[in-house]
Structure formats: C-alpha cells, structure tokens
Amino acid sequence: MLKRYFTILTLAMLAGSCSTRKTTVNQGSRLDSIAREYVRLGLAIGQYDGDFVDAYYGPDSLRPAKTDTSQFPKDAFLQRTGSLKKVLAAFATNTQNDTLTRRAAWLTAQLTAFERRIHLFSGTFVSFDAESKDLFDAVAPVYDEKHFQDLIAKLDRLLPGQGPIPARYQKLADHFLIPAEKIDTVFRTAIAEARRRTLAHYTLPAGEDFKLEYVRDKPWSGYNWYKGNYKSVIQINVSQPIYIERAIDLACHEGYPGHHVYNALLEKNLYHDKGWMEISLYPLFSPQSLIAEGSANYGISMAFPGNEQREFCKTVLIPLAGLDTTMANAYFEALAIRLALNYARNEVARGLLGNGMSEQDARRWLTDYCLLPEKGASDYLRFIRKYRSYVINYNYGQDIIRKHIEAQGGTAAAPDKRWKLFETLLSNENKASDLLAP
C-alpha cells in the first residue's frame, strides 16, 4: 500500500513538473513574440529618428518597409509602445518564472525609454532628471559648485607653476599630446594590449574582430559601431587633441573589455544561444546605454587596475609616441582628480537643458572644472545638445557598475572573481535599478 502511494505521488510530481515546463515553454514563446514586436517598433521609429538605433543584427524580416518619413507619427508610435507595455504588464502577473519576469521588466524599461525619446524627438521636454530616469533608469547625484571648487583646490596644490589652473593643467597635458603621425601606432599598441589582457580572462566568440578608423568633426572622441556577427568598427575622432592616456581609455572603452566585448557577449549568449530577439536591437537612448557606457568606462580599470595604466604609458606608449616621461607621475596624479571632476559635465548638461544656465556659464564650467580647452568645450556643448541626459551614463554609470561589482566581492584584491562578475554583467540584460537594488 505504501509503495503504491509513493508510486502515485511520484507520477503526480512528474506530471506537475511536465506541466510546469510546458507552461514555461509556452510563456517563453509568448515573450519571444512580444520581443519581435518590440524590435519591429524600434526599427520603425529609427526610420524617422536617425539616432534611435545604434545597432541591429537581427533578421531583415523585422525591418519595416520603406516609407515616407516627412511626417513623424508620434501618436501612433506612442500607442504601439503603450500597448506593448500593457501586454508585458499582463504577462508579468501571469508568470512565476524569474528569468521571464526579469526579461519582461527589462523590455518594459526599454519601452519607457521609447516613449520618452518619441516625446523628445517631437520637441516635448521634461526636467533633466525626469528625462534621464525615463531614458536610462537612473537619476545622477547633484553636486554644487563648491564640490568642484574643493577638487580644483587639490589640483592647484599639485600642478607646477602659478596662475590660472586650467592653463597650468593644459601646459602639463601638452607634454603628453600624441603627435598626429604617431596616433595610429599608439592606438593599435594600446588596443592590442587591452585585448591581450581581456583574453587572459575571457574566451570571446570565434571570429570576433574590429576595424579601426580615424574620423573628424565629431562631438565625441571615440565611437564603437557594432555590426553584428562579433564585428565592430571603432572610430577615433582626430579633430580633437589626443593625449597619451586616451589611447588606453578608448582602447578599453570602445574595444576590450568595453563596447566590443559587451556587444559580442550579448550577441552570443542571449541572441544566438537563447534566441532572445530583443537583444539584436540596441536603442541608443535606453537603459541599455547606461550599462554599456558605465561598463565600458569601468573596463579601463578592469584591464589596467591600480597604477598599471600609468606604468604601461610610461614604459611603452610615451616612448612609442616619442614623448618625454619626466612629468608623467604628476600628470597621472592630476588625471585622477580630473576624473572626479567629470561630474561637472552632468551639472553643465542639467543647467543648460533645464535650469537656465547660460552658454557663457556652461563654457566657464567646462573650462574651469572640466579643464577642457576652448575647442573641447565647444565640442562638448555640441555633445550635450545632441545627446542631452546621455552624459550621466559615463560617470554615474561607471560608479553604479563599480559599486555593484565590489559589493559582490569583486575587488582589486580578488581579480579573478572581479573578472568573472564583470563577465556575468556583460552577458545579461541589466538595468540601473537592478544593480542599485539592495
């Protein structure tokens, strides 16, 4: 009798398990269908908004037919976006699967960004913080001018000479300006080293590669255009002066273990291995960008922890560029303070876009606190006008990533664990609120 009871119980459990698996498969198929509609919608918006789609490597069957783009169908796009969000909300209440729930939440956050970008493209604006929350799932901390004045005071004590701090900083930096004829050699050396260090920890998809190009007259210093099939085009803007540390910064940020590695891991692990169609579309103005930019900046210290960037520059890149290493230590100490000053860029964008800051004051902040030369300040104003609250993704995004990794034990004292945690982050759908959750 007891044996019969256990047999019946076992069969019931197996039946329940099969039923649960079948339900999960059906729900997964339903979410896949929603994901395809999400991609179709994003590509349709991208026909009108040329900055909307940063990358797409999914099937051509999801691309919209060519259409007249003279009139932007704002209301129709908002209706489609809202409908998809309602479908996802209903889906989330009817699934018990954590993976599907998390995936649905990620899609919902991406669609909230779609709505905000549709409004922005149509000329409807909200506050800087409300914009960044909708677009990137995050609101950056606010710092008053005294915060930056205190940092500048530290820099004042460090820089040689006397006089205005921006001029003294620029004089020091000019010792490490890469000559135009050396840029390609220095960059290829930096990228090769960043790739070597990354491959010591990660096995990247077979055939991954990049093409390096030099461009002019852009509002940014570097850009990664991900092409799919594990290939990227990395562009370096040579209209801006390029200092020696930027070779490593951009090698890591745009390449290894930054954007190129992030996109390749997502394509392999989520698109090819799991069939998650939504990841084939990268909408630039979305929560995905905070993770992308934050991890790309954090990737610099992953590949070159501690003083290793300074030492590689001193022993390899500075001599390769034909420059003198005499002032290198002072320069890198100044760079550490300048990194903390980067949050001033957020305040310039916040003030210029919504809080009544004049262009004259914006330029003053960019030169006095961000230590940008006149052309650099002009270029960054162009960047703010084009990309708006996107600016928070670099500094605040980096801090979110760093705190998330370190909270799990991924410190410099545990490099293997740090690299593993970083790989997990790069291989999954994440948003800022996930990483900030206690």
N, C-alpha and C positions, 0 to 999 in steps of 0.2 A: 504493500500500500504506500509506504513511504517512498519507495523507488518510483512508483507511478506518479506520485505527487511532484517529485523533483523533475521527472521527465516532462510533465505538463508545464511546470514552471519554466524550465529551460526553453521549451518550444515557444512559450508565451514571450519570454525575453527576446528570443531570436526574432520572432515576428515583430515585436515592438522596435527592435534595432533596425530591421529591414525597412519598417515603415518610416522611422526617423530619417534613415539615409535617403529614402525615396523623396521624402518631403524636402530635405535639404537640397537634393539634386534639382527638384522642381523649382524651389525658391532661387537657387543659383541661376537656373536658366531664365527665370523671370528677371532677375537683376541684370543678367547679360543683355536682355532685350532693352531694358532701361538705359544701360550703358551705351548701347548703339544709338539710341535716340539722343542721348547727351552729346555724343560725338557729332552726329548729324547737325544738331543745333549749333554747336561751337564752330563747325566749319561753315555753316550758313552765315553766322554773324561775321566770321572772318572775311567773307566776300566784300563786306562793306567797311569793316574796321581793319585796316591793314596791319595793325599792331596786335590784334587779338590772338592770333595763332602763332606761337613761337616755333612749334614743331608738330609734325604729324607724320606717322609712319604706318598708319593702318590701311585697310583696303580702299581702293579707289571707289568701290561701290557705295561708300558712305559719303563721298563728296557730292555736294549739290550741283545741279545743272547750272550752267552759266546763266546769269540773269541781269536785268537792268539794275544797276546799283546807284542810280541817281537819287532815289528816294529811300531813306533808311526806314524800314518798317518797325519802328520802335515798339509800338503796341503789340504787334503780332509776336515779336521776339519775347517780350515780357510775358505774354500769355502762354507761350510754349514753355518758357522757363518755369513759370509758376505752376503749370500743370505737372511738369516733371517733378517738382519739389513735393507736390501733393501726393503723387504716386509713390514717391520714396518714403514719405511720412507714413502712409498706409502700410507700405511694405515693412517698415521697421517695427511697427506694432504687431506684426504677424509672424515674425521670425525670432527664434530663440538662439540662432547660430551667431556666435560672437564675430566671426570673420565677416559674415554677410552684413551684420549690423554696423560694424566699423566701416565697411566698404560703402554702405548706403549713406552713412554720416559724412564720409569724405566727399561723395558725389553731391550731397546736399550743400556742403560748404562751397564747393566749386560753383554750383549753380547760383548761390547767393552772390558770388563774385560776378557771374554772368550778368545778373540783374543790375548790380552797381555799375559795371562797365557800360552796359547799354544806356543807362542814365547819363553817365559821364560823356559818352560819345555823342549823346543828343544835347549836351550842354546844360544838364541839370546837375548841380553840385550840392554836396553836404559838407560838414566840417571835415577837416583833415583826419581827425581821429575816427570819425564815423566812416569815412571813406576807407581808411586802412583796415578797420575791423571787418567791413564787408568784403573787401578785396583780398585781404591777406590773413584774416582770422586773428589779428593782433593789433594792439594799441601800444605804441612805443612810449617809454617813460619820457616825462618832460623835464628839461634842465633849464634853470635860469642862467642869465649871463654871468653871474658870479661864479658858477660852477666852472665855466670855461676860463674865466679870468684867473681862477686859482691854478688851473692847469698851465696856463700861459706863464704864470709866475714861476712855476717849477722849471719850465723851459728856459725862462730868462736866466736862471741861475746856472743852467747847463751850457748854453750856447756861448761860444767865444765872441769876444768883441763887445762893442757897446752900440746903442742906437735902437731903432725900431726892431722888434722881434721878427716880424715877417721877413725883413731884409736880411737879418743875420741868419735866420734859418735858410733862406734861399741861397745865401753865399756858401753855407756849408753843403747844402744839397747839390749845388753846381759842381762840386768836386766829384760827384758820382753820377753825372749825366752821361748816359751811354752815347758815344759818338754814332752818328747815323750809319756809318759804314760797318759798325760792329753789332748793330741791333740783331740782325738775323743770326749771327754766330752765337751771341749771348743767349738769345731766346731758345734756340734749338738745344743748347747745352743745358739750360735750366729745365726745359720740358723733359729732356732725356733723363735727367737726374730725378725729377719728380715722378716720372713713370717707373723708373727702376725701384724707387723706394715704395711706391704703391704696389708693384707686382711682387715685392718681397712678402706681402701680406694677403693679396687678393689674386684669385685666378679670374681674369676677365674673359669675356666671350671670345672665341676664336675669330680672328679677322678684324677685331676692333682696331681702329686707326683714325687718324685725323689729318687734315690738310691745313697748313699754316699759311695765312695770307696777311699782307700789310695793306691797310686802307688809310684814307684821310678824311678829314672834315666830318667827324662823328662826335656826338655828345658824350660818348663813353670811351674808356681806354682800351677795353677788350670785349669780345663777344664770342660766345660759342653758339654756332648754328648746328643743332643736332639734325642729322639727315636720316636717321634710322639705319637698320642693319649694322649697328655698332660703329657708325662713321660720324665724324664731326668735321666742320670747318671752323677753325679758330682764327679770328681776325684780331689784329693788333692795330690800334689807331696811332700812326706815327706822326700825326699832326700835333699831338701833344708831346711835350718833353718826357722822355722815359728814363727814370732813374734806376740804379742798379737793383734795388730791392724789388722793383716792379717786375723784373724778369721772373723771379721766383713766385711773387704774388700771382701773376697772371698765368704762369705755367701750372700752378696748383689750382687756382680758381677756375680757369677755363678748361683745364685738362685733367690732371691727376693729383689728388683724388676728387676733383671738383666736378664741374658740369658734365664733362665727357663720361666719367665713370658713373656718376649718378644716373644719367640717361641710359647708358648701356646696361646697367644692372636692372633698372626698371623694365627696360625692353625685354631682357632675357627672362627675369624671374616672374614678372607679372603678365606681360603681353604674350610671350611665346610659351612659357611653361604653364601658366594658369589660364591663359585665354581671356584676360581682363581687358576688354576692348577700350575702356575709358582711358587707360594709361597711354594709348597711342596718340592721344591728343594732349598737347601741352599748351594750355591757355596762359599767356604771359601774365595777365592781371588776375591772379588766382592764388589761393593759399599754397599751392604747389611751389610758387616762386619764393615764398619766404623760406621754405625748406631748401630749395635749390640754391638760393644766394647765401643763406646762412651756413649751409653745409660746405659750400664752395669756399667761403672765407675761413671757416673753421678748418678746412682741409689743408690750409697753409701750415698751421701748427701741427697738424697730424703728420705731414710729410717731413717737416723741419721743426721738430719740437725744441723748446728751450732756446739756446743760442746757436742752433745748427744753421739757421738761415744766415745769420751774421758770419759764421765761420766759413760756410760754403761761398758766400760772396767774397770774403777776404782772400781765401786761398785759391778760388777758381775763377769766379765771374769778374771781379775787379781787375785782376791781371789780364784776363782774356779781353776785356774792354780797353786795355791799355791805360788804366787809371791808377792813381796812387792810393795805397791803402792807409796812409798816415792818419787820416781823420776818421777812419771807419768806425771805431768804437764810439766816439762822440756822436757820429751820425746815427748809429743804430739806437743809442740811448734817446736821442731826440725823436726818432721814429716811434718809439714805444709811447712817448707822451702824445705824439701826433695821433696815434691810433685811438687813444681815449678821447681826443678832440673830435673824432669823427661824428659823434652825436650832435655836434653843432650843425651838421648838414641837415639833420631832421628838423632842427628848430628853424633853420632858414626856410625849408620847404613848408613847414607848418605856418610860419609867419607870412610868407609870400603868397601862399594859396588861400589863406583864410583869415589870418589875424591882422591884416592891414600893414604888414611890413613893406616898406618902400623898396624899390630896386636898389637905391643907394645904400640903405641899411643892409640889405641882403649881400651886396658886394663887400661891405665892410666886414660882416661876419665871416664871409668866405675867405677873405684875405687875413683878417686879424686872428681868427680862431681856427679855421681850417688850413691856414697857411698856404693858400693857393695863389699862384702868380696871376696876373691880370687875365691872361688867356684862359688859365684853368678856371678862374671864377666865371668867366663868360661861358665857357663850355658847360660848367655845372648848372648855371642858370638855364641853359638850353635843356639839360637833362631833367631838371625839376619841371619845367613847363611841359615836357613830353611825357615823363613817367610819373610825375606827381608823388603820391604817397609811397610809391615803389621804393623810395630811398630808405625806408625803415628796414627793408629786407636784409641789407648788408650788415649793419651794425647790431640792431636788435635781433635779427635772425641768427647771427653768429652767436650772440650771448645765450639765446634760447637753446641752441644746439649744444653749446659748451656745457651749460648747466645740466641739461638732460643727460649727456654722456657721463659727466663727472658724478652725478647723483647715483648712477648705477655702478660706480667704481671704476669708470674709465678715465683714470688719471694718468699723468705722465709717468708715475711710478709703476703703472701696470700697462705698458704699451700694447701687449698682445690683446688684452681684454678691451682696451680702448679701440684698437683697430676693428675688433670683432663687433663691438657695439655700433661703431660707425657704419660698418658694412650692413648690419641689420637695418639701421636707419635709412640708408641709401637704397635698400631693396624693397621698401614697403611704402604704402600710401600713408602719409602722415600729414598732420596739420599742426599749427602752433598750439592750439588748445589741448591737443593730445599730449604734447610734450610738457606743457605747463601744468597739467593736472597733477594733484598731489599723489 
